[in-house]
Amino acid sequence: MEKEEISSDVKSFIDIMDLDELVKLSDYIYKRIKFLGENMVFERIQGFEILDKVSFVDNAGNILKGTVVRLNKRTVTVKSDEGRVWLISPFLLNRLM
């Protein structure tokens, strides 16, 4: 089965479900997506350590450099070389050598 398509078996199964079953399925899918997303963030955060030198792009498009000072549940706290503290998604950080 290709990832872009839902199999006809799954579509057929969904088509025979009543409203209560669909609501339960929707809740299950939401929780599964949330779980997978949290795992992706956790794995990415584990790639950083306190005192790592990193770079990132701010909202104005400027490339900033800084130091990892804390690893949070969903973000990484970075103190920029200019002294400002940022909470950054780990997906937006690049480790510097």
C-alpha positions as CSV (number, residue, x, y, z in Angstrom):
1,M,0.0,0.0,0.0
2,E,1.4,3.4,-1.0
3,K,1.5,6.0,1.8
4,E,-0.4,8.6,-0.3
5,E,-3.4,6.4,-0.7
6,I,-5.8,4.6,1.7
7,S,-6.4,1.0,0.7
8,S,-9.9,0.1,-0.6
9,D,-10.2,-2.4,2.3
10,V,-9.8,0.5,4.8
11,K,-12.2,2.7,2.9
12,S,-14.8,-0.1,2.8
13,F,-14.4,-0.7,6.5
14,I,-14.8,3.0,7.3
15,D,-17.9,3.1,5.0
16,I,-19.8,0.6,7.1
17,M,-19.0,2.2,10.5
18,D,-21.7,4.1,12.4
19,L,-21.2,7.6,13.9
20,D,-20.1,6.3,17.3
21,E,-17.5,4.0,15.8
22,L,-16.2,6.8,13.6
23,V,-15.9,9.2,16.5
24,K,-13.9,6.5,18.4
25,L,-11.7,5.9,15.4
26,S,-11.1,9.6,15.0
27,D,-10.0,9.9,18.6
28,Y,-7.7,6.9,18.2
29,I,-6.2,8.4,15.0
30,Y,-5.7,11.7,16.7
31,K,-3.9,10.1,19.7
32,R,-1.7,8.0,17.4
33,I,-0.7,11.0,15.3
34,K,0.1,12.9,18.5
35,F,2.1,10.0,19.8
36,L,4.2,9.7,16.6
37,G,4.8,13.4,16.6
38,E,6.0,13.5,20.2
39,N,8.3,10.6,19.4
40,M,9.8,12.4,16.5
41,V,10.4,15.5,18.6
42,F,11.9,13.4,21.5
43,E,14.3,11.6,19.1
44,R,15.4,14.9,17.5
45,I,16.0,16.5,20.9
46,Q,18.1,13.5,22.0
47,G,20.5,14.5,19.2
48,F,21.5,17.6,21.1
49,E,23.4,18.0,24.4
50,I,23.8,20.9,26.8
51,L,26.6,23.3,25.6
52,D,26.3,22.3,21.9
53,K,26.9,25.1,19.6
54,V,23.9,25.6,17.2
55,S,22.6,27.9,14.6
56,F,19.0,28.8,13.6
57,V,17.1,31.3,11.6
58,D,14.9,33.9,13.4
59,N,11.6,35.2,12.2
60,A,13.3,38.0,10.3
61,G,15.5,35.6,8.4
62,N,18.7,36.3,10.3
63,I,21.0,33.4,11.0
64,L,21.8,33.3,14.7
65,K,24.3,31.3,16.6
66,G,24.1,30.2,20.2
67,T,24.6,27.5,22.8
68,V,22.1,24.9,24.0
69,V,21.4,25.6,27.6
70,R,18.4,23.3,28.2
71,L,16.6,20.3,26.6
72,N,12.8,20.7,27.2
73,K,10.0,18.3,26.4
74,R,9.2,19.9,23.0
75,T,11.8,22.6,22.5
76,V,15.5,23.4,23.0
77,T,16.4,26.4,25.0
78,V,19.2,28.3,23.2
79,K,21.1,31.3,24.4
80,S,22.2,33.3,21.4
81,D,25.7,34.8,21.2
82,E,24.0,38.2,21.6
83,G,22.6,37.0,25.0
84,R,18.9,36.5,24.1
85,V,17.3,33.2,25.2
86,W,15.2,31.4,22.6
87,L,12.9,28.3,22.8
88,I,13.5,26.6,19.4
89,S,12.0,23.6,17.8
90,P,14.7,21.0,17.5
91,F,13.9,20.7,13.8
92,L,15.0,24.3,13.3
93,L,18.4,23.8,14.8
94,N,21.7,23.0,13.1
95,R,24.6,21.8,15.1
96,L,27.8,23.7,14.5
97,M,31.2,22.0,14.4
